[in-house]
Amino acid sequence: MVDLIEEQLNPVHGLKTEATSARRAGMIVVLITFVIFGTWSVVAPLGSAALAPGVVSVKSHRKTIQHLEGGIVRELFVKEGQLVAQGDLLLTLDDTQSGGDLEVVRGQDINVRAIEVRLKAERDGLSEVVYPAVWDDLSDSRIDEGIKGQNQIFDTRKNTQEGEKNVLKKRLGQLQAQIEGLIIVKLSKEELVKSYQSEIVELQELVADGYADKRQLREFERNYSSYTGDIGDLDAQIAATQIKKGETELQILLLEKEFQEDVASSLGEVQAKLFELREKINVLGDRARRVDILAPVAGKVMALNIHTRGGVIMPGADIMEIVPEKESLIIEAEVSPIDIDRVQVGMNAEVRFSSFRRATTPSLEGTVISLSGDRLVNENTGEAFFLARIELTDESVEKLGVLELLPGMPAEVLITTSERTLLEYMSQPFTNMFARSFIED
């Protein structure tokens, strides 16, 4: 009763009491809010993600059409955006130079092969050159010219060798005749020596008995000695002639040996040349076949860089691209080097497409299926990045409905890297700073 009377008598005191109660209630609310927020910041996880720009691409990549040597376009059969089947003819190049080079080397090959056949005939001692039967069925004037030329060379070399051998054989016959003549003379003189020898014995007996003159005996003895000396000379002549005969026989053998060595050496060089020419034919033949540029896969023609006949294609330059048809599409995202330590294969990703209206297009889910082993550089911006390939889930693809993803569409990729609390997120910079500050220099 007294307090009530005092409050009525002292209104200021009542106001102070109400203010104190309000402050107390406000502090309680703030404290409760702080406790709740603090608990949430310590306990509640927050998703962490790496943001990366991306582009829709074919999983098996676009097929870039190039030509190794380049050339001049003879005919173009496709246009931008056209659908082609695997093996379809895209364009043909002018084959004047490649075809001409191939024919020149083929002509050289025919000539060298004819030389090889002729050398083998000489090596085997054949009387004529026998060419492959398959050549008879080929209507090529170069083959006829090659055969004719090598037959002439074969006959000339054969006649030359046989002529040299005939000369030596003739000389061999002459030496043999000389030997035989000397032997005949020797035999006749040996008979005379025997005759004189027997007559000398008889004369010696007659001279001893006084019935013969000594001068006659001496005459027979001189003749005997003369014929004996002649026989010695004949033996020497026969031996010398036999030596000449042996030398001539050796010359014939050497002539044949030198000819065969020359044939073997030439055959080795020709076969090496043939190997070289066949390699050139394979290379030039492959080049000639590649004047027809075919589609490696079925798909759509994109980025066509040639539009007219007579256009020049530089060696190794991109002619066009073919986007494979009915291939799975993926998103190729450029992950910043700052975020790459938090990105791993198998992580989930959220993909948005700026080409579609955000209000009607849902976010799609995907998975990181690969990461580049080293950083790459964007040729347009010069910025470094790591290439991450994200594959959309089947459920996400179904969400698109009638919307169609096309290669080249831009995309925005959020790769879910980890979960951290708000406190961990806010304290991370300070933790890193303290960690660096306690490193001893």
Secondary structure by P-SEA (a helix, b strand, c coil): caaaaaaaacaaaaaaaaaaaaaaaaaaaaaaaaaaaaaaaacbbbbbbbbbbbbbbbcccbbbbbbcbbbbbcccccccccccccccccccccaaaaaaaaaaaaaaaaaaaaaaaaaaaaaaccccccccccccccccaaaaaaaaaaaaaaaaaaaaaaaaaaaaaaaaaaaaaaaaaaaaaaaaaaaaaaaaaaaaaaaaaaaaaccccaaaaaaaaaaaaaaaaaaaaaaaaaaaaaaaaaaaaaaaaaaaaaaaaaaaaaaaaaaaaaaaaaaaaaaaaaaaaacccccccbbbbccccccccccccccccccccccccccbbbbbbbccccccccccccbbbbbbbcccccccccbbbbbbcccccbbbbcccccbbbbbbbbbbcaaaaaaaccccccccccbbbbbbcccccaaaaaaaaaaaaaaaaaccc
